[in-house]
């Protein structure tokens, strides 16, 4: 029974996607919509295969910017969350700035970074850091705040120092929220790098999409979108594997949820 439910959880979404693609193919292939407006899935797949070398080279650049920005943002977020959780005055000072980073559209900041840092990798990496920093930091801070107070009092009564408290109680309790924030950041990270390339760049998927758009090669734009989607899913799956390794009880709870 469990296997049947697991199989159905996979087959039903796949079946729905196949139906949507079939409808898309029939509409585009019938001539109701011009190919430069909405190309057929088969045309997009053909374009992806024929332009694989060009797309692949630009993908590597976007992937480097994404990975560098994402890893740096994780490190900065952990440090910021630790400092803000440990020192109340720092949290009061930095919390408004943390929120302010999300109120300003990144598309507005991107041109400034291009002016300040040029057209190289740095401005794109900074954009990825800004996009990923908020969800990771907030999730980790929330995880620290929801730790069982009785456990904290018990450790303090036993003479535990701050490092021991974080190691034994706070970090393990905050891990679910921390990984949730990382998953959100991972799905946005490639988008951030692409936005930076749109605004100003020499190479990358964003630049490739702009060039394809200017030549009305909509099939190439969709091919790049497929690559971005696959990369986002790939990032997400890697994080889920890490989460499963360090928090195996999360996988058990997911299985129980699907069984219901």
N, C-alpha and C positions, 0 to 999 in steps of 0.2 A: 504493500500500500504506500509506503514511504517513497519507494522508487518511482511509482506511478505519479505521485504528486511532484517529485523533483523533475521528472521528465516533462510533465505538463507545464511546470513553471518555466521551462526552457522553450518548449514547442510553441506555446500560445503566443509569446511575444514575437518569435521568429515568423510564425504564420501571419501575424498581423502586419509585420514589416514587408513580407513578401507580397501580400495583397496590395499594400500601398504602392510598392514599386511597380507591380503589374498595372495598376490604374494609371500611375504616372507614365509608364511606357506607352500604354494605349492612347492616352491623351496627347502626348508629344508626337507619337508616331502617326497619328491620324491627321496631322496638319492643322489642328485647331489652334495650336500655339506655335509660334515661330521658334526654331532651334536656338536663335541668339537670345531669346527671352527665357525659355525653359527647355534646355536640351534633354533628350531622352536618356535614361540611365545607361543604356547600352553605348550611347555616344560618349557619355562621361567616362565610362569604363575604358572605352577605346582611347580616349584622350589621355587618360591616366597611364595606360600602357605605353603609348607612343611617346609621351613626354616624361617618362619615368626618370630618365637621367637628369633632366633639368629640374624636375620637382624634387628628386632625391638630393641633389646638391644643395638646393635652397632649404630643404627640410633639415639637413644636418646643421645648418647655421641657426635656424630657429630653435632646434633642439638644444644646441649648446647654450643659447641665451636663456632658454627656459630652465634648463637644469641648473645653470649657475645662479640665476636669480632665485629659484625655488630653494636651493640648498642654503644660500646666504640668508634668505628670509626666515627659514626654520631656525637657524642659529641665532639670529637677532631676536626673533620672537621668544625663544626660550629664555634668553638673557633678560629681555625686557619684562617678561612675565614674572621671572624670579625676583627682579629688583622691585617691581611694582607690588608684588605680593608681600615682600619682606619689609618694605619701607612705605608706610601709609602716605607720607607727605609726597613721595615720588609718584605714587598712584594718583593722588589728587592733581598733581601738576601735569602728568603725562596723559591722563585719561581724556581731557578735552582735545589734546593734540591728536590722540589716536582716533577719535571720532572725526576730527576735522579732515584727516587724510582720506576719509570715505565720502565726505560731502562735496569735494571738488572732483568733477569728472576727469578721469585720467586722460581723456582725449584732449583736454585743455592743457594739462601739464606736459604732455608728450612733446609739443613743439618747443617748450622752454628747455627741456632736457637736451633736445637736439642742438639748440643754440649754445647751451652751456658746455656740453660734452662732445659735440660733434656727431658724425654719422656712423661711428663705429659700434662696437658691442655694448659699451658702457651704458648709454641711455636706455637701451632695451632691457638690460639687466636691472637697472634701477626701477623701471616701470614694473617689471615682474615682481621685484621686492615689495614695492608699494601695494600692489594688488594682493599679494599673498600674506603680507605682514599682519593685516587686521584680523582675518578669520582665525589664523593660528594663535595669535596673542590672546584674543578675546576668549577663544575656546579653552586655552590653557588656564587663563585667569579664572574663568568660571569653574573649571575643574578644581583648582586650588581652593576656591571659596566654598565649595560644596562638600569638603572633607568632613567626616564625622568628628564633631567637637569632642566627644567623649574619648575617642582614640588619641586626639591631640593632647588632651589633659592627662591621659594615662601615660603617654610617652614623656611629657614634661615632668610628671610626678616621679618618673623613674630616672630622671636626670639626663634625658636625651637632648643633644644639642640641635641647632637648627639644621645642620647638614643631615643628621640622622632622621630628623622628622620628615624632611623632604624625601629622603631615600626610602624610608620604610612606609610612610603613609601618603604623603601628598602626591608624589609623582605617580604611584600605582593607581590612586583614586582618580587622578586627572587624565589618565591615559585614554579612556573612551572619548572624552571631549576633545583631547588633543588630536587624536586621529580623525575625528569628525572635521575639525578645522583644517587639517592637512588635506583631507579629501576635497573639501571645498576649494582650498587654495590651488590644488593640483589641476582641477578642472578649469580654473581661470588663468593659470600660469601661461599656457600657450597662447591664449587670447591676448594677454598682456604683451608678450613678445611680438605678436603679429600686429597689434596696434602701433607699437613703436616703429615697426618696419613700414607700416602704412604712412606714418607722418614723415619719416625720413630715414632712408637706409639704402644701402648699395645692393644687398642680397637678402634672401630669406623668403619665406612663404608669403609674407605681406607684400613685399615688392613684386613677387611673381604674380600675385593676384591683381595688383594695380596694372601691371603691364598687360595682363590678359584682358582685363576690363576695358582698357583703352583701345584694344584691338577688337573688341566685341566678341572675344573668344570665351563665351559664357561656360562652355564645356570645361575649359581649363580652370576657370574659377571654381566650379563645382568639384573638379578633381582635387584642387588644393584644399577645399573644405573637407572632403573625405579624408585626406591625409591628416588634417588638424583634428578631426573627430577621432580617428584611429589612435593618434598620439595621446589625446586626452584620456581615452579609455585605457590605453597601455599604462599611462602614469597611474591612473586610479587602481588598476589591477596590481601593480607593483606595491602600492601602499596597502592594499588589502592583504597581500601575501605577508608583508611585514607585520601588519596588525594581527593576522592569524597566528604568526609565530610567537609574538610576545603577549598576545591576549587570546589564547585558544578558547576561553569560555565565551567570547563574543560569537564565535562560529557555532557553538552549541546553541546559544540563544536564538541565532538566526534560523537554525534548523527547526527548532521548536515553533518559531513563528510561522514558518512555511507549512509545518504539519497542521497547524490550526486552520 
